[in-house]
Amino acid sequence: MKTILASLLSITAAAVVMAAPEVGQPAPQFTLIDCCGETHSLSDFKGKTVVLEWLNHGCPFVQKHYDKGDMQKLQKKYTGEGVVWLSIVSSAPGKQGHMTAEDAKKTAEEKGSAATAVLLDEDGKVGQLYEAKVTPELFIINPEGALVYAGGIDDKKSTDPADIATSTNFVAQALDELLAGKPVSMAKTAAYGCSIKY
């Protein structure tokens, strides 16, 4: 009986650890190495607003936001206001979108990324922890460590960069509200893009 109970408790504990991230709840903790070999833990940024951006430069939906510099402008604007922006590559080795540290660093430089860091999640554990399914998919964590936004970048589910000018950017809207001390009015939206190749 004790063995069965211990097994049940172990399964329950695992379920709690692997529970889907919920808006309004503490963001799941993680540690990853960036493309320059530096280690970053979410706990390092306690007291700061953090954006997690799932990234695959081979995805046309990502290209929509990077090719004309729109994502980089967003990164630059908010990191300039003290926001930590972490781009995460969760594509598995041998699969589309995977990048070595060297490739990720070179691409970040070529694209003019203004992210705080580009993190490599080769085993996909962090992507799966956050249940990230597509690129781009974004999450925002407030200074208290709670998840306050999860979803898509905007409301125009296309690969056409021309649509950006007339779209509602949910991430910018959420960050503006958060930085102004207001609650995030649209905390969860449907992400669109290319499936993450775990």
Steps between C-alpha positions, in 0.01 A plus 500: 500500500783737591670424166179576305449821698860607437455432128180703490666788684792486258265510198305789656821692569614448140163622373532815712850565368391446138172695532432737212604858569200713587460873467491650848713220645878489558691450176685167477867535591774397259870536421645508146830587332500777241674513163805664662540225762353700789255333739169670574240400759157657516565563870790730401242753380284520810362853530501552122244454226605210276389410146551145370489482119509161328711535188571319171649717225401241237132562573321745263287630788819591688651646183193724472602670824880494454568569132399866513622551857165512684588242768839664551333840550270345757794339679701823495211713626418283799853395600565875501226524763660232719319194364700177465436337161599135461471340156486120528585246229342163585548320166664161554835405340444376145163673473401817315582813698774344712803722551841443650624769737724632223211512250269667750759765585574573133131519410421727795774736383387486135137563594591777743324330789458726801402213730675481836609146408429223250461179701549146369248237611621204291323233705178703491445477875431870551275524196300202623498640853325809365299294250628724220367359173589749225741771396458779577331435834552740789463506877535796736599467864452787742758618759335282765564191286142439389403418143283789378481435126511192277430479129553655162680817405204659322156448349598462131570132443693541177856489366466840331712774663258760357239379752711611796413869455126435546523227764448520875829397661390311811852486643558876473154563644566270797845647566369859483226415752741316728761777495226754576401301809174380346365145475548330163163530328550214253705241685451202270474488121534236230857467379553438129806390304710195416489198729806463723706201384568327834 
